[in-house]
């Protein structure tokens, strides 16, 4: 059996904890080391997930010769520096979404990875879930005909807390980078980069984007209707409508779930998948496959698409309305 990928974690937050739990379910990867800005945080994480090596700095982590790949899960503004640090030490790197703060940072990171011939991928774990793999196969097989419309929403309720990362401008807060990236990436997977867009983006109480509605147009004639909000728990469903059939994806569309293929005549075929708990392990399996095959990027989540998604997010965020005067 091929040796599992030995992961070094930069960051110890909730998403890192979820990824660590999922890694324990597979043979393709394991958490071998963790780094934090404070050694006590690394030790707490290490104790919970039985991580053998803990570091009180990111620099010490990336210098560990026993690490095969680095996972970056720090707040958004830190992604660029943390990923660049891993690349500078010739470590393959998986970077949490949103990949960076803007398109320029994304382009620079990708150029750096390619110049060094080092693997890098955005951690858009949704793309590797069984139900997304299955629906992508149906689309590619032509079961839907030509895609006409993609709809997706992602809304969660967050208490108004100025200390929360989601509302802190200095920590890259806002609904788009945390929530909107999912429907935007979903539409990108199916339709590519939009050629036209109409957006409405309103602020949360701290001035970061709190709610966004987006209509994207594509050269194919297809459209995407996408929404996100940090003010309410939405349906979090998605639908892909084609000329021959549509796919209705249950909540939460971005996490392990089920869907139905409904033909133009109304025939329904259900698809269900036994996946627990969250499904982040599938992205780890993809990284392991790419590394073992000598690939420097994933064909499922290619770097050019990651850059395009970041550029789209940046354009949408540029239309944020100012906080109303009170």
TIKEDREN-61623 format. One record per residue (C-alpha): residue number from 1; residue in three letters; chain; x, y, z. Coordinates in nm, 2 decimals. Layout:
<rs>
R;pos;code;unit;px;py;pz
R;NUM;ALA;A;X;Y;Z
...
</rs>
This chain:
<rs>
R;pos;code;unit;px;py;pz
R;1;UNK;A;0.00;0.00;0.00
R;2;UNK;A;0.12;0.35;-0.08
R;3;UNK;A;0.23;0.54;0.23
R;4;UNK;A;-0.04;0.79;0.36
R;5;UNK;A;0.02;1.16;0.30
R;6;UNK;A;0.16;1.31;0.62
R;7;UNK;A;-0.02;1.64;0.67
R;8;UNK;A;0.11;1.94;0.86
R;9;UNK;A;-0.18;2.17;0.97
R;10;UNK;A;-0.14;2.55;0.97
R;11;UNK;A;-0.43;2.67;1.18
R;12;UNK;A;-0.63;2.49;1.45
R;13;UNK;A;-0.98;2.63;1.41
R;14;UNK;A;-1.31;2.46;1.35
R;15;UNK;A;-1.26;2.36;0.98
R;16;UNK;A;-0.91;2.22;1.07
R;17;UNK;A;-1.08;2.01;1.35
R;18;UNK;A;-1.34;1.88;1.10
R;19;UNK;A;-1.07;1.79;0.84
R;20;UNK;A;-0.87;1.61;1.11
R;21;UNK;A;-1.17;1.40;1.21
R;22;UNK;A;-1.23;1.31;0.85
R;23;UNK;A;-0.87;1.22;0.79
R;24;UNK;A;-0.90;0.96;1.07
R;25;UNK;A;-1.15;0.77;0.85
R;26;UNK;A;-0.91;0.71;0.55
R;27;UNK;A;-0.58;0.53;0.48
R;28;UNK;A;-0.46;0.80;0.23
R;29;UNK;A;-0.37;1.07;0.49
R;30;UNK;A;-0.30;1.14;0.85
R;31;UNK;A;-0.23;1.45;1.06
R;32;UNK;A;0.14;1.43;1.14
R;33;UNK;A;0.21;1.78;1.27
R;34;UNK;A;0.03;2.10;1.37
R;35;UNK;A;0.15;2.46;1.38
R;36;UNK;A;0.00;2.76;1.55
R;37;UNK;A;0.11;3.10;1.65
R;38;UNK;A;0.10;2.98;2.01
R;39;UNK;A;0.24;2.65;2.12
R;40;UNK;A;-0.04;2.60;2.37
R;41;UNK;A;-0.30;2.61;2.09
R;42;UNK;A;-0.10;2.36;1.89
R;43;UNK;A;-0.08;2.13;2.20
R;44;UNK;A;-0.46;2.15;2.26
R;45;UNK;A;-0.52;2.05;1.90
R;46;UNK;A;-0.25;1.79;1.91
R;47;UNK;A;-0.39;1.63;2.23
R;48;UNK;A;-0.74;1.61;2.08
R;49;UNK;A;-0.63;1.45;1.75
R;50;UNK;A;-0.33;1.26;1.87
R;51;UNK;A;-0.09;1.46;1.66
R;52;UNK;A;0.27;1.36;1.73
R;53;UNK;A;0.45;1.69;1.65
R;54;UNK;A;0.34;2.04;1.76
R;55;UNK;A;0.50;2.37;1.67
R;56;UNK;A;0.46;2.72;1.81
R;57;UNK;A;0.52;2.88;1.47
R;58;UNK;A;0.43;2.82;1.11
R;59;UNK;A;0.79;2.85;1.01
R;60;UNK;A;0.89;2.56;1.23
R;61;UNK;A;0.61;2.35;1.08
R;62;UNK;A;0.70;2.39;0.72
R;63;UNK;A;1.07;2.31;0.80
R;64;UNK;A;0.96;1.96;0.93
R;65;UNK;A;1.12;1.71;0.68
R;66;UNK;A;0.86;1.45;0.78
R;67;UNK;A;0.57;1.65;0.64
R;68;UNK;A;0.44;1.56;0.29
R;69;UNK;A;0.18;1.84;0.25
R;70;UNK;A;0.06;2.15;0.43
R;71;UNK;A;-0.30;2.23;0.50
R;72;UNK;A;-0.38;2.61;0.55
R;73;UNK;A;-0.69;2.69;0.74
R;74;UNK;A;-0.61;3.03;0.90
R;75;UNK;A;-0.84;3.33;0.84
R;76;UNK;A;-0.86;3.45;0.49
R;77;UNK;A;-0.61;3.74;0.51
R;78;UNK;A;-0.34;3.50;0.62
R;79;UNK;A;-0.39;3.24;0.34
R;80;UNK;A;-0.15;3.41;0.10
R;81;UNK;A;0.14;3.44;0.34
R;82;UNK;A;0.08;3.09;0.49
R;83;UNK;A;0.06;2.92;0.15
R;84;UNK;A;0.36;3.11;0.01
R;85;UNK;A;0.56;3.00;0.32
R;86;UNK;A;0.48;2.64;0.25
R;87;UNK;A;0.57;2.68;-0.12
R;88;UNK;A;0.90;2.85;-0.03
R;89;UNK;A;0.99;2.53;0.16
R;90;UNK;A;0.88;2.31;-0.13
R;91;UNK;A;0.58;2.17;0.05
R;92;UNK;A;0.26;2.08;-0.15
R;93;UNK;A;-0.02;2.29;-0.01
R;94;UNK;A;-0.40;2.27;0.02
R;95;UNK;A;-0.55;2.62;0.09
R;96;UNK;A;-0.89;2.67;0.24
R;97;UNK;A;-1.15;2.86;0.05
R;98;UNK;A;-1.18;3.14;-0.01
R;99;UNK;A;-0.84;3.09;-0.16
R;100;UNK;A;-0.71;3.44;-0.10
R;101;UNK;A;-0.85;3.79;-0.04
R;102;UNK;A;-0.84;3.89;-0.41
R;103;UNK;A;-0.75;3.79;-0.76
R;104;UNK;A;-0.40;3.94;-0.75
R;105;UNK;A;-0.30;3.73;-0.46
R;106;UNK;A;-0.45;3.42;-0.62
R;107;UNK;A;-0.26;3.48;-0.94
R;108;UNK;A;0.07;3.54;-0.75
R;109;UNK;A;0.03;3.22;-0.55
R;110;UNK;A;-0.05;3.01;-0.86
R;111;UNK;A;0.25;3.16;-1.04
R;112;UNK;A;0.47;3.07;-0.75
R;113;UNK;A;0.35;2.71;-0.73
R;114;UNK;A;0.40;2.67;-1.10
R;115;UNK;A;0.74;2.82;-1.11
R;116;UNK;A;0.85;2.58;-0.84
R;117;UNK;A;0.66;2.28;-0.99
R;118;UNK;A;0.48;2.22;-0.66
R;119;UNK;A;0.13;2.09;-0.61
R;120;UNK;A;-0.13;2.33;-0.48
R;121;UNK;A;-0.51;2.31;-0.46
R;122;UNK;A;-0.80;2.51;-0.32
R;123;UNK;A;-0.98;2.32;-0.05
R;124;UNK;A;-1.32;2.33;-0.21
R;125;UNK;A;-1.42;2.00;-0.05
R;126;UNK;A;-1.77;2.01;-0.20
R;127;UNK;A;-1.64;1.93;-0.55
R;128;UNK;A;-1.52;1.59;-0.44
R;129;UNK;A;-1.83;1.47;-0.25
R;130;UNK;A;-2.00;1.16;-0.40
R;131;UNK;A;-2.32;1.34;-0.49
R;132;UNK;A;-2.13;1.62;-0.67
R;133;UNK;A;-1.92;1.36;-0.86
R;134;UNK;A;-2.25;1.17;-0.95
R;135;UNK;A;-2.43;1.48;-1.07
R;136;UNK;A;-2.13;1.60;-1.27
R;137;UNK;A;-2.13;1.26;-1.45
R;138;UNK;A;-2.49;1.30;-1.54
R;139;UNK;A;-2.43;1.65;-1.68
R;140;UNK;A;-2.12;1.54;-1.88
R;141;UNK;A;-2.32;1.24;-2.01
R;142;UNK;A;-2.58;1.47;-2.15
R;143;UNK;A;-2.88;1.35;-1.93
R;144;UNK;A;-2.98;1.72;-1.87
R;145;UNK;A;-2.94;1.83;-2.23
R;146;UNK;A;-2.81;2.19;-2.25
R;147;UNK;A;-2.79;2.37;-1.92
R;148;UNK;A;-3.02;2.67;-1.90
R;149;UNK;A;-3.01;2.77;-1.54
R;150;UNK;A;-2.81;2.70;-1.22
R;151;UNK;A;-2.95;2.81;-0.89
R;152;UNK;A;-2.78;2.79;-0.55
R;153;UNK;A;-2.81;2.96;-0.21
R;154;UNK;A;-2.61;2.96;0.11
R;155;UNK;A;-2.74;3.14;0.41
R;156;UNK;A;-2.66;3.11;0.78
R;157;UNK;A;-2.76;3.31;1.08
R;158;UNK;A;-2.48;3.46;1.29
R;159;UNK;A;-2.53;3.66;1.60
R;160;UNK;A;-2.42;4.02;1.58
R;161;UNK;A;-2.08;4.00;1.75
R;162;UNK;A;-1.82;4.25;1.64
R;163;UNK;A;-1.55;4.01;1.77
R;164;UNK;A;-1.66;3.74;1.54
R;165;UNK;A;-1.43;3.67;1.25
R;166;UNK;A;-1.73;3.67;1.01
R;167;UNK;A;-1.80;4.04;1.08
R;168;UNK;A;-1.44;4.16;1.14
R;169;UNK;A;-1.31;4.36;0.83
R;170;UNK;A;-0.94;4.30;0.94
R;171;UNK;A;-1.00;3.92;0.94
R;172;UNK;A;-1.16;3.91;0.59
R;173;UNK;A;-1.51;3.90;0.73
R;174;UNK;A;-1.82;3.89;0.51
R;175;UNK;A;-2.08;3.66;0.37
R;176;UNK;A;-1.92;3.62;0.03
R;177;UNK;A;-1.58;3.48;0.12
R;178;UNK;A;-1.73;3.24;0.38
R;179;UNK;A;-2.06;3.15;0.23
R;180;UNK;A;-2.09;3.29;-0.12
R;181;UNK;A;-1.78;3.11;-0.24
R;182;UNK;A;-1.98;2.78;-0.24
R;183;UNK;A;-2.26;2.88;-0.48
R;184;UNK;A;-2.01;3.07;-0.70
R;185;UNK;A;-1.78;2.78;-0.72
R;186;UNK;A;-2.07;2.54;-0.79
R;187;UNK;A;-2.18;2.76;-1.08
R;188;UNK;A;-1.82;2.78;-1.20
R;189;UNK;A;-1.79;2.40;-1.20
R;190;UNK;A;-2.09;2.37;-1.43
R;191;UNK;A;-2.08;2.68;-1.65
R;192;UNK;A;-1.73;2.83;-1.62
R;193;UNK;A;-1.66;3.20;-1.58
R;194;UNK;A;-1.95;3.45;-1.63
R;195;UNK;A;-1.93;3.70;-1.91
R;196;UNK;A;-2.20;3.92;-1.75
R;197;UNK;A;-2.31;3.98;-1.40
R;198;UNK;A;-2.58;4.18;-1.21
R;199;UNK;A;-2.53;4.20;-0.84
R;200;UNK;A;-2.68;4.35;-0.52
R;201;UNK;A;-2.46;4.34;-0.22
R;202;UNK;A;-2.57;4.49;0.11
R;203;UNK;A;-2.35;4.54;0.42
R;204;UNK;A;-2.37;4.38;0.76
R;205;UNK;A;-2.36;4.60;1.07
R;206;UNK;A;-1.98;4.63;1.06
R;207;UNK;A;-1.96;4.73;0.70
R;208;UNK;A;-1.85;4.39;0.56
R;209;UNK;A;-2.08;4.23;0.30
R;210;UNK;A;-2.37;4.07;0.47
R;211;UNK;A;-2.60;3.96;0.19
R;212;UNK;A;-2.56;3.92;-0.18
R;213;UNK;A;-2.78;3.83;-0.48
R;214;UNK;A;-2.61;3.76;-0.81
R;215;UNK;A;-2.72;3.69;-1.16
R;216;UNK;A;-2.45;3.56;-1.39
R;217;UNK;A;-2.47;3.53;-1.76
R;218;UNK;A;-2.26;3.31;-1.98
R;219;UNK;A;-2.16;3.30;-2.34
R;220;UNK;A;-2.36;2.97;-2.38
R;221;UNK;A;-2.68;3.16;-2.30
R;222;UNK;A;-2.71;3.00;-1.96
R;223;UNK;A;-2.77;3.20;-1.64
R;224;UNK;A;-2.69;3.14;-1.27
R;225;UNK;A;-2.90;3.28;-0.99
R;226;UNK;A;-2.69;3.28;-0.67
R;227;UNK;A;-2.75;3.42;-0.32
R;228;UNK;A;-2.57;3.42;0.02
R;229;UNK;A;-2.65;3.59;0.35
R;230;UNK;A;-2.51;3.59;0.71
R;231;UNK;A;-2.84;3.71;0.85
R;232;UNK;A;-3.06;3.40;0.82
R;233;UNK;A;-3.06;3.03;0.77
R;234;UNK;A;-3.17;2.98;0.41
R;235;UNK;A;-3.28;2.66;0.23
R;236;UNK;A;-2.92;2.59;0.11
R;237;UNK;A;-3.05;2.40;-0.19
R;238;UNK;A;-2.94;2.40;-0.55
R;239;UNK;A;-3.09;2.32;-0.89
R;240;UNK;A;-2.94;2.26;-1.23
R;241;UNK;A;-3.20;2.30;-1.51
R;242;UNK;A;-3.14;2.17;-1.86
R;243;UNK;A;-3.34;2.14;-2.17
R;244;UNK;A;-3.40;1.77;-2.11
R;245;UNK;A;-3.41;1.74;-1.73
R;246;UNK;A;-3.31;1.91;-1.41
R;247;UNK;A;-3.13;1.80;-1.09
R;248;UNK;A;-3.27;1.92;-0.76
R;249;UNK;A;-3.02;1.90;-0.48
R;250;UNK;A;-3.14;1.88;-0.12
R;251;UNK;A;-3.00;2.09;0.17
R;252;UNK;A;-2.72;2.14;0.23
R;253;UNK;A;-2.61;2.12;-0.13
R;254;UNK;A;-2.25;2.19;-0.05
R;255;UNK;A;-2.23;1.91;0.21
R;256;UNK;A;-2.31;1.53;0.18
R;257;UNK;A;-2.67;1.51;0.07
R;258;UNK;A;-2.90;1.36;-0.19
R;259;UNK;A;-3.06;1.48;-0.52
R;260;UNK;A;-3.33;1.39;-0.77
R;261;UNK;A;-3.30;1.38;-1.15
R;262;UNK;A;-3.64;1.49;-1.29
R;263;UNK;A;-3.70;1.46;-1.67
R;264;UNK;A;-3.89;1.71;-1.88
R;265;UNK;A;-4.18;1.46;-1.87
R;266;UNK;A;-4.18;1.45;-1.49
R;267;UNK;A;-4.01;1.11;-1.43
R;268;UNK;A;-3.81;1.12;-1.11
R;269;UNK;A;-3.49;0.92;-1.03
R;270;UNK;A;-3.36;0.96;-0.67
R;271;UNK;A;-2.99;0.95;-0.58
R;272;UNK;A;-2.88;0.90;-0.22
R;273;UNK;A;-2.53;0.85;-0.07
R;274;UNK;A;-2.41;0.72;0.26
R;275;UNK;A;-2.15;0.97;0.37
R;276;UNK;A;-2.07;1.07;0.72
R;277;UNK;A;-1.98;1.29;0.89
R;278;UNK;A;-1.89;1.59;0.68
R;279;UNK;A;-1.70;1.45;0.38
R;280;UNK;A;-1.38;1.65;0.39
R;281;UNK;A;-1.18;1.33;0.35
R;282;UNK;A;-1.26;1.31;-0.02
R;283;UNK;A;-1.04;1.62;-0.10
R;284;UNK;A;-0.76;1.45;0.10
R;285;UNK;A;-0.80;1.14;-0.12
R;286;UNK;A;-0.77;1.36;-0.43
R;287;UNK;A;-0.46;1.53;-0.30
R;288;UNK;A;-0.30;1.19;-0.22
R;289;UNK;A;-0.39;1.07;-0.57
R;290;UNK;A;-0.24;1.37;-0.74
R;291;UNK;A;0.08;1.35;-0.53
R;292;UNK;A;0.13;0.99;-0.59
R;293;UNK;A;0.07;1.04;-0.97
R;294;UNK;A;0.31;1.33;-0.98
R;295;UNK;A;0.05;1.59;-1.06
R;296;UNK;A;0.11;1.95;-0.96
R;297;UNK;A;-0.26;2.04;-0.97
R;298;UNK;A;-0.60;1.87;-0.96
R;299;UNK;A;-0.79;1.84;-1.28
R;300;UNK;A;-1.11;1.85;-1.07
R;301;UNK;A;-1.02;2.18;-0.90
R;302;UNK;A;-0.77;2.33;-1.14
R;303;UNK;A;-0.57;2.64;-1.04
R;304;UNK;A;-0.69;2.85;-1.33
R;305;UNK;A;-1.05;2.80;-1.22
R;306;UNK;A;-0.96;2.89;-0.86
R;307;UNK;A;-0.81;3.22;-0.99
R;308;UNK;A;-1.12;3.28;-1.20
R;309;UNK;A;-1.35;3.22;-0.90
R;310;UNK;A;-1.14;3.46;-0.68
R;311;UNK;A;-1.16;3.72;-0.96
R;312;UNK;A;-1.54;3.68;-0.98
R;313;UNK;A;-1.57;3.71;-0.60
R;314;UNK;A;-1.36;4.03;-0.61
R;315;UNK;A;-1.59;4.18;-0.88
R;316;UNK;A;-1.90;4.10;-0.68
R;317;UNK;A;-1.75;4.24;-0.36
R;318;UNK;A;-1.67;4.56;-0.54
R;319;UNK;A;-2.04;4.64;-0.57
R;320;UNK;A;-2.09;4.64;-0.19
R;321;UNK;A;-2.31;4.93;-0.09
R;322;UNK;A;-2.19;5.15;0.20
R;323;UNK;A;-2.33;5.12;0.55
R;324;UNK;A;-2.64;5.34;0.57
R;325;UNK;A;-2.60;5.65;0.77
R;326;UNK;A;-2.79;5.64;1.10
</rs>
